[in-house]
Amino acid sequence: MVLEKNHTEGATAKAIEKQTSKLPSDLFLYASLAAMGTSLTLKLMGEKDKALFVGQWAAPFLLLGIYNKLVKLEGHDAHDKNLDNGDMSDEDDDDNDDFNSRNQYSGSGDLNLGKK
């Protein structure tokens, strides 16, 4: 799999990222906890089917929270800001240099996550 450095997101992805980046990441954690609490309450009230239905919302809320965090950290706006400044390199990104030196993709399907 080859990732191009100069790839930009489409209009739809940019619109979604723009809206989701406005939401605080904690919102999704609280929504997940609320779903689990509501599910437990429904289970204790004897509403098994409703409890299962609501309880299954917890994982998608957590996944949306991860997506939200990724958009804030690595979304199109970070890349587009570099393009606007004329900087197409990652030379100034010292925080990621350390991460990238420890986490190398070998190209064989194995990902080295800093383990030696």
N, C-alpha and C positions, 0 to 999 in steps of 0.2 A: 504494500500500500504506500503510495507516494502522496505526500501532502505538499501542496504548493504554498510558498510563503506569501505570494501576492493574491491569494484567493480572497474575494469579498463575498459577503452574504447577499442573498437575493432580497428583494423588497419585502417579501412576506416574513422571512426570518428576522430582518431588521425591525419590522413593525412589532413582532411578537417580543423580541428581546427588549425593545424600548419600553413596552408596557410592563413586562414581568420584572424588569430591573427596578421599577419604582416600588415594588412590594418588599417589605422587610423580610429577611430570611427567617426570622423567628416566627412569623405568621404561620408558616407551614408546619413547624414543630408544634406550635400550640394547636393547630387544626388536627394534627395527628393524635396528640394527647386527648383532645376533646372527643375525637371519634372513638378512641379506645375506652374512655370513661363512659361515653354514651352507650357503647356496646355492652360494657359491663353492667350498667344500670338496666338496660333492656333485658339482658340475660337473667339478672336477679328478679326482674318482674315477670319472668316466664315467657317473654317474647323472643324465642330462640331464632326464628327466621329473621326478624328485624335486627337482632343483635349481630347475627352473622353478616347481614347486608351492610350495616354501619361499620362493623369491625374491619371489613375489607377496605375501607377508605384510608386507613392509617398508612399503609405502604405507599399508595399513590401520592398522598400528601408529602411524605418524606422524599419521594423521588422528585416531586415538583420543587421541593426545597433545595435539593441538590442541583437541579437544573437552574433554579434562580441564582444560586451561588456561583455556578459556572458562568452564567451570563454576566454577572457582575465582575468576575475576575478575568474571564477570557472571551467575553462577547465581542461582537463586531466593532463596537465603539473603541475598544483598546487598539485594535488593528488599524481602524480608520484614522485614529488620532496620529498614529505613527506615519501613515501615508500623508496626512495633511501637513505634518511637520517636515516631510521629505525624508524621514528616517525609515528605511526599509530593512534595517538590520536590528538585531537584538543585542548589540554591543553594550548598550546602557542598562540592560536588564540584568544586573548582578545577582539579584535574588534567584532568578531562574537559571543562571549559569551553574550555580552550585547544585541545584536540583537536577538539571540536565546532565551534569557530569556524573552524578550517581545513578541516574535512571536512563540507561541506554537501550534503545531498541536495536536488537541485533539483526533484524530482517529475516530471521528464521522462524518467527512466530513466538520467540521467547522474549520476555520483557525482564530486564535486569533491574530490580527495584532496590538498588543500593546494597545488595547482598554480595559479599565477596567470598 
